[in-house]
């Protein structure tokens, strides 16, 4: 129960960090807004947005993480079987080679290779990069660029 009291604590954010990051966000936002549309209104809007994003980022970063509030000796977690994951990745690679040289139509080959690559990437990210054992916030951060990857893959497939 001694950790229940610690769970309610919030980290005090020094005002210097808030002012510093807010000012930096304001300056960069003004520059960015002016460069985009070359108007004072765009510069002002960019400055306000930059300052708000910078201060919000400092406030979010200052929140205590749940893993920091855990007892000194956390319970032992089961480690993944790395050899089994390696074997699955090896089998998927062999399947990719088979699909590439199977003589299937090009669209099917591309679709199968993309799906197999996604499967392998998920296995690597979940087990070797330990995302499976991380908080959901980190999953969101890792998944944020995935829509861009999908757009790029679709664009490349349409070129053929």
RAZI-V954355 format. One record per pair of residues at least 4 apart in sequence whose C-alpha atoms are under 6 Angstrom apart, sorted by the first residue. I is the first residue (numbers start at 1). J is the second residue. D is the distance in Angstrom with one decimal. If there is no record, write none. Layout:
BEGIN
I:J:D / I:J:D
END
This chain:
BEGIN
11:62:5.9 / 16:20:5.8 / 17:21:5.9 / 18:22:5.7 / 18:55:5.7 / 19:23:5.9 / 21:25:6.0 / 21:54:5.5 / 22:51:4.5 / 22:54:5.4 / 22:55:5.3 / 25:29:5.8 / 25:50:4.3 / 25:51:4.4 / 25:54:5.4 / 26:47:4.2 / 26:50:5.1 / 26:51:4.5 / 28:32:6.0 / 29:33:5.8 / 29:46:4.3 / 29:47:4.0 / 29:50:4.6 / 30:43:4.3 / 30:44:6.0 / 30:46:5.1 / 30:47:4.3 / 33:42:4.8 / 33:43:4.1 / 33:46:4.6 / 34:38:4.4 / 34:39:5.7 / 34:42:5.8 / 34:43:4.5 / 42:46:5.9 / 46:50:5.9 / 52:56:5.9 / 53:57:6.0 / 98:102:5.8 / 108:112:6.0 / 122:126:5.9 / 123:127:6.0 / 124:128:5.1 / 125:129:4.8 / 126:130:5.4 / 126:131:4.6 / 126:132:4.8 / 140:144:6.0
END
